[in-house]
Amino acid sequence: MYADNELEVDHPDPATDARAQLLSQPVVTTLLGMNATIEQTIRLDDGQLVVDLVVHATPRLQPARERGEDEVVLEAEISVQSHRRAWWTGRQQQRVHLHTRAFLSRIEHYGHRLVFTVDEHLFSLDLEVHRHGRALGDPTLASRP
């Protein structure tokens, strides 16, 4: 979360990101083709504003084109909603700030950043994929213990 909601944060920049407050850094492990889910709830403005973040992600292996290495593509669905009780009516207000689905390629090399606002708060969400080992068809896996 950034204190200044007018910052240019469209790509990772160490100088700009140093001015941000890291709210969460979940790490999820999953197999290729299997879904992983992250659910986070953030309370802001002395608990008056509740932000719910849900990420459903499925890494898939895309065969290499011509000569090259197989690429991991991330199938992702991301949702950000907020809840705040309106002081004038006492009723709960719910707003959708982000709801998107995408197939993210080249995520292993570059990651993917989403920037969004909730009321007057600016956030960035960085998705990264790190592959351990090699593809299942790799003959060197058979020699591993």
C-alpha positions as CSV (number, residue, x, y, z in Angstrom):
1,M,0.0,0.0,0.0
2,Y,1.3,3.4,-0.9
3,A,0.8,6.5,1.2
4,D,0.6,8.7,-1.9
5,N,-2.2,7.6,-4.1
6,E,-0.9,9.4,-7.1
7,L,2.4,7.6,-7.4
8,E,3.4,6.0,-10.7
9,V,3.7,2.3,-9.6
10,D,3.0,0.5,-12.9
11,H,6.3,-1.5,-12.7
12,P,8.5,-2.6,-9.8
13,D,10.9,0.2,-8.9
14,P,13.0,-0.2,-5.7
15,A,13.0,3.5,-4.9
16,T,9.2,3.8,-5.3
17,D,8.5,0.5,-3.6
18,A,10.6,1.5,-0.6
19,R,8.0,4.1,0.1
20,A,5.2,1.5,0.3
21,Q,4.0,-0.4,3.3
22,L,4.2,-4.2,2.8
23,L,0.9,-5.6,4.1
24,S,1.3,-9.3,3.2
25,Q,3.6,-11.6,1.3
26,P,2.0,-15.0,1.1
27,V,3.8,-17.9,-0.6
28,V,1.9,-20.7,-2.1
29,T,3.2,-24.0,-3.5
30,T,1.3,-26.0,-6.0
31,L,1.8,-28.5,-8.8
32,L,1.5,-27.6,-12.5
33,G,-2.2,-27.8,-13.4
34,M,-3.4,-27.6,-9.8
35,N,-5.2,-24.5,-8.4
36,A,-3.7,-22.5,-5.6
37,T,-5.8,-19.9,-3.6
38,I,-4.8,-16.9,-1.6
39,E,-7.4,-15.2,0.6
40,Q,-6.4,-12.0,2.5
41,T,-8.4,-9.6,4.6
42,I,-7.0,-6.1,5.3
43,R,-8.6,-3.7,7.7
44,L,-7.9,0.0,7.2
45,D,-9.1,3.3,8.6
46,D,-9.3,2.0,12.2
47,G,-11.1,-1.1,11.1
48,Q,-13.9,0.9,9.3
49,L,-12.8,-0.3,5.8
50,V,-12.4,-4.0,5.2
51,V,-10.6,-5.1,2.0
52,D,-10.9,-8.7,0.8
53,L,-8.4,-10.0,-1.8
54,V,-8.8,-13.4,-3.4
55,V,-6.4,-14.9,-5.9
56,H,-7.1,-18.2,-7.7
57,A,-4.0,-19.2,-9.7
58,T,-3.3,-22.3,-11.8
59,P,0.2,-22.7,-13.3
60,R,0.2,-24.5,-16.7
61,L,3.1,-25.7,-18.8
62,Q,3.0,-24.3,-22.3
63,P,5.2,-26.3,-24.8
64,A,8.1,-24.4,-26.2
65,R,7.8,-22.8,-29.6
66,E,10.6,-24.0,-31.9
67,R,13.8,-24.1,-29.9
68,G,13.5,-23.1,-26.4
69,E,12.3,-24.0,-22.9
70,D,8.7,-24.9,-22.0
71,E,7.1,-21.9,-20.4
72,V,4.8,-21.6,-17.4
73,V,1.6,-19.7,-18.0
74,L,-0.4,-18.6,-15.0
75,E,-4.2,-18.8,-15.3
76,A,-5.3,-16.3,-12.7
77,E,-8.6,-14.9,-11.3
78,I,-8.2,-11.9,-9.0
79,S,-10.9,-10.2,-7.0
80,V,-10.7,-7.2,-4.7
81,Q,-13.8,-6.1,-2.8
82,S,-14.3,-3.6,0.1
83,H,-16.9,-3.3,2.8
84,R,-17.6,-0.2,4.8
85,R,-20.5,0.6,7.1
86,A,-22.1,3.9,6.0
87,W,-22.4,6.2,9.0
88,W,-25.5,8.0,7.7
89,T,-27.6,4.8,7.2
90,G,-25.7,2.2,9.3
91,R,-25.9,-0.2,6.3
92,Q,-23.0,-2.1,5.0
93,Q,-21.7,-0.9,1.6
94,Q,-19.9,-3.4,-0.6
95,R,-17.8,-2.3,-3.7
96,V,-15.9,-4.3,-6.3
97,H,-12.6,-2.7,-7.1
98,L,-11.1,-5.4,-9.2
99,H,-12.3,-8.6,-10.8
100,T,-10.2,-10.0,-13.6
101,R,-9.3,-13.2,-15.2
102,A,-6.2,-13.7,-17.3
103,F,-3.6,-16.0,-18.8
104,L,-0.3,-14.5,-17.8
105,S,2.7,-15.5,-20.0
106,R,6.4,-14.8,-19.3
107,I,5.5,-14.5,-15.6
108,E,8.5,-16.6,-14.7
109,H,10.8,-14.0,-16.2
110,Y,9.0,-10.7,-15.5
111,G,6.3,-11.3,-12.9
112,H,3.0,-9.4,-13.2
113,R,1.9,-6.2,-11.3
114,L,-1.7,-5.1,-10.8
115,V,-2.3,-1.6,-9.5
116,F,-5.7,-0.6,-8.0
117,T,-7.3,1.7,-5.6
118,V,-9.7,1.2,-2.7
119,D,-11.2,4.5,-1.7
120,E,-8.2,6.7,-1.3
121,H,-5.6,3.9,-0.8
122,L,-3.3,2.9,-3.7
123,F,-2.1,-0.8,-3.8
124,S,0.0,-2.9,-6.1
125,L,-0.2,-6.6,-6.2
126,D,2.8,-8.5,-7.6
127,L,2.5,-12.0,-8.8
128,E,5.5,-14.2,-9.4
129,V,6.1,-17.8,-10.4
130,H,9.2,-19.7,-9.4
131,R,9.6,-23.2,-10.8
132,H,11.5,-25.9,-8.9
133,G,13.1,-28.7,-10.8
134,R,12.3,-29.3,-14.4
135,A,9.4,-30.4,-16.6
136,L,8.0,-33.9,-16.0
137,G,9.4,-35.2,-19.4
138,D,13.0,-34.3,-18.3
139,P,15.0,-37.6,-18.2
140,T,17.2,-36.2,-15.4
141,L,14.3,-36.4,-13.0
142,A,14.4,-40.2,-13.2
143,S,17.9,-40.2,-11.7
144,R,16.9,-38.0,-8.7
145,P,16.4,-39.7,-5.3
